[in-house]
Amino acid sequence: MTFLEQLEALSYVVTIIGLPFGIWVYLRDQRKERKNEEEEVYVRLSDQYSEFLELVLKNADLQLTTRNSPAAPPTPEQQERRMVLFEILVSLFERAYILVYEPEMDREEARLWGSWEDYMREWCRRADFREALPALLRGEDPDFAAYISRLASEETAAVNTARRQP
């Protein structure tokens, strides 16, 4: 075999092995990059939720961290602050829905989304949040509005069932 024939044979080997390997490395790197971007979005959203909870703590008189609505009726000023906080929360939930939720999710995506659904369900257990929800959802993404409305309905049913049980 001449030197040129050896080079030609090597070029075939590179084409047969190297090209598919290069494509595989490229696709693997693209998957890693996409996963890193998804995780970054999740971290930013989590940071925003933490900032929201700091606002809730600064407005402790609204008793938004208690499981139920406050026993005493809120003042007009408290009602306004509560609605503003609920608006911020719904905006954050909508952002999370748009950026994270997919109808078909793999295990990791479903795990990340599950924590957001838990947050939404927790807030939907509050009667004052559920009562404000129709007004808060005006102008929001229709798919998100349907999603959180369904969660609110499910949580209302769960709360009512729990009240009926001894």
Secondary structure, DSSP 8 states (H G I E B T S, - for coil): --HHHHHHHHHHHIIIIIHHHHHHHHHHHHHHHHHHHHHHHHHHHHHHHHHHHHHHHHTGGG-TTSSS--SS---HHHHHHHHHHHHHHHHHHHHHHHHH--SS--HHHHHHHHHHHHHHHHHHTSHHHHHHHHHHTTTS-HHHHHHHHHHHHHHHHHHHHHHH--
